[in-house]
């Protein structure tokens, strides 16, 4: 039976972080960062195999993960096999031998998921991040990701936590999650405007019930807020981007 992690968000901040470039020189000068501290408890029976399966699931969901780059301890490099960059003595075998920490590996994958989802929504071509493990308390990790829109950054963190946890339970990520990202992109492009399921369905070329499901998922994630309209004769909700 797949085991799922317990992931709890401790803090989320957004803004310039002095000294962040010392952790990752690729951070753009003056760019704001999404900073999230997470507590992760996860002890799979075979950590290396569990992370490998999760990477395979993410690659099947969004093949663009294969283009992600990693700099740091080699055993934590993500999607290296998909790039053909796995040395003969690397991969799950090296992970199993070298004190591989599954919670740290999962935090690192969350960072990459936030980056990937954010680039999709904001149409960005590049984005950098870093994952750090705290000495204390045990199981606490800091994620830092370049982020020009704090609301989108928070959404992507929420989706990353929910979807990676779901994948570790055995759920296959696929069309519904892709439609949520498409709806989020549309909502970002039309922030300040009301969104109804019918126009969203037409814009995304989806059946209206699926458009409504995607919008409702973004509401549950805290990105959209439902606006009550007493004169809405359709009886369907109207959504707007929720500004923090």
Steps between C-alpha positions, in 0.01 A plus 500: 500500500650840402589718798423871490698771679373745757584848366419810704560861398663689785548842339468662158662833418558696181746770417872565460716272713845648568768238467291262288745524211767347721288183496425514128695746281238454227246699698439820307625815668211680663244227425249420769488148638232277641640366828320205660595297806356149503494221755516164322464162668547210262665162547436276197626143514720553193571875475699488176233297321221724633671815370574329166132409460397855586741641242359262238148614587593867467678442169195321359283788620724781371789387277659845536631389840778327305643842412542601865858547618645420842812618678589344830551154642481260207278246675228768522512599133149468360397342169864424412403174332261679267788721386732203453723652766520210744855368544551126531543522877215742560121479522307298754801287594709801602201650677452184704867493605577863576267597783218604272232699689155450346342807663775724359461341157125558516547864604732541202239352265241739646731789413526378141124449478438857618745624237340295222140593584588866543681516166195344336255747651716811451650389166851539636793335325730481800473500877747406772456358846678333787409252774671502838470264796497656846723356770210542742228406537537168318292474185481873430593626154514842338398548137596816312371561148517809281146632491362813339140439608455392863145377442614269219793388712275404789267319262786301349625400843151382596464303176848349535431377852156362411599336173829347609336361813221360283751344260678333791165347599480344155290759315594558135536869417348582166237696312310653797821643645608635160163672465545661842832649388338626177215656697751663737685651204174637362403638841838669534466654155155633595565589864258766614228362275223260593533147366205276420523139398340544155749761365788311661382180333492674162843657550658169602290287263366289785156368586345747744478250791879445480562873491287538813698222671829676418371834631369336816840337555669841476251633752579211737871577459434860606585661166145591399220636711135447415312827461127490577282685251132531584422581136689202357207335325707199402539401862865413429781646711726780384867480599774758539865474593531532877762761580701449818 
